[in-house]
Amino acid sequence: MTEADTALGYEQARDELIEVVRKLEAGGTSLEESLALWERGEELAKVCRHWLEGARARLDSALAAREAAEGE
């Protein structure tokens, strides 16, 4: 991931990824453009995955803390 990608929020990365997929599905781009779009899509997917993994970790932590508090 580039520094610019890490600055993207989840929603921004998701929206851009949707646009990349739309362009690829529409066709009409050269092979070089399609490859560039695909590469960008891969980077955006990594950004989204990073955000989702972070959210999952926060949820797991909150659930563990709640279970620990209830067990006292």
N, C-alpha and C positions, 0 to 999 in steps of 0.2 A: 504494500500500500504506500502511496505517496503521502507526503505531508499534507497536501491539499485534500486528499481523500479522508485522512483522519479528522480533518476539520468538518467534514460533512456530517450532518445529523442523519439519523436513520431515515426520516421521511424524505429528506433531500435525495439521499442515495437511492431510495426505493423509487421515487418519482423519476429520477434520471434513468434508472435501470428499466423501468417500464417504457420510457421513450426509446431507449436503445433497442429493446426487444421489438417494439412497434416498427421501427425503421428496418430492422432485419427481416421481420415477417413481411413487410410491404415489398421488399425486393427493390430492384432497380438501381442498386448501388454496385459499384465496381468491386472486384475481388479485394483490392487493397482497402477500399472503404469498409467493406464487410468485415475484413480481418481487424481493422482498427476498432470498429464498433464492438465486435466480439471481445476483443481484449479489454475495452473499456467496461463492457458488461461484466466480465470476470472480476475486475477490480471493484466495481460497485457491489457485486454479490459478496465479495470479501468484507466490504465495509458493513453491509447489512448483517452478515453473519457475526461480525465482531460485536455490533450493537445488541443483537439478539442473545448472543452468549453472555454478554455483560448483564443483560436484563434477567436471564435465567439464573445467573450466579447471585444476583441481588435477591431474587425471589426465594431461592434455596436458602440463603442466609437468613432472610426474614422468617421463613417457615421454621428453620432450625431454632432460631431464637424464641419463637413463640412456643414451640414444643418444649424447649428447655424451661421456659417460664411456667408453663402449665404443669410440668413434672415436679416442680418444687413444692 
